[in-house]
Amino acid sequence: MNRERAKKVLKLLDSINKEIELLGGAIHKMQLSPVALDRQGRSKNKFN
């Protein structure tokens, strides 16, 4: 694999990694919100 291609692949992986982190953060916030807990049928007191 040539150098330019390797750089492109690394750049792509880096951006994918950032997207995953953003998505993970969003999911984490959703799980912490009472509305999301209600939708999943869990009691709000489970985490307190």
C-alpha positions as CSV (number, residue, x, y, z in Angstrom):
1,M,0.0,0.0,0.0
2,N,1.5,3.4,-0.9
3,R,1.9,6.3,1.4
4,E,-0.9,8.4,0.1
5,R,-3.4,5.6,0.3
6,A,-2.3,4.8,3.8
7,K,-2.8,8.5,4.8
8,K,-6.3,8.5,3.4
9,V,-7.3,5.3,5.2
10,L,-6.0,6.7,8.5
11,K,-7.9,9.9,8.0
12,L,-11.1,7.9,7.3
13,L,-10.6,5.8,10.4
14,D,-10.0,8.9,12.4
15,S,-13.2,10.5,11.3
16,I,-15.2,7.2,11.8
17,N,-13.7,7.1,15.3
18,K,-14.9,10.6,16.0
19,E,-18.4,9.8,14.8
20,I,-18.5,6.8,17.1
21,E,-17.5,8.9,20.0
22,L,-20.2,11.4,19.2
23,L,-22.8,8.7,18.8
24,G,-21.7,7.1,22.1
25,G,-22.1,10.4,23.9
26,A,-25.6,10.9,22.5
27,I,-26.6,7.4,23.5
28,H,-25.2,7.9,27.0
29,K,-27.2,11.1,27.4
30,M,-30.4,9.4,26.1
31,Q,-29.9,6.6,28.6
32,L,-29.5,9.1,31.5
33,S,-32.7,11.0,30.6
34,P,-35.9,10.0,32.5
35,V,-37.9,10.0,29.2
36,A,-35.6,7.3,27.7
37,L,-35.9,5.2,30.9
38,D,-39.7,5.4,30.8
39,R,-39.7,4.3,27.1
40,Q,-37.6,1.3,28.0
41,G,-40.0,0.4,30.8
42,R,-37.4,0.7,33.6
43,S,-38.0,2.4,36.9
44,K,-36.3,5.8,37.3
45,N,-35.0,4.8,40.7
46,K,-33.0,1.9,39.4
47,F,-29.9,4.1,38.8
48,N,-30.2,6.2,41.9
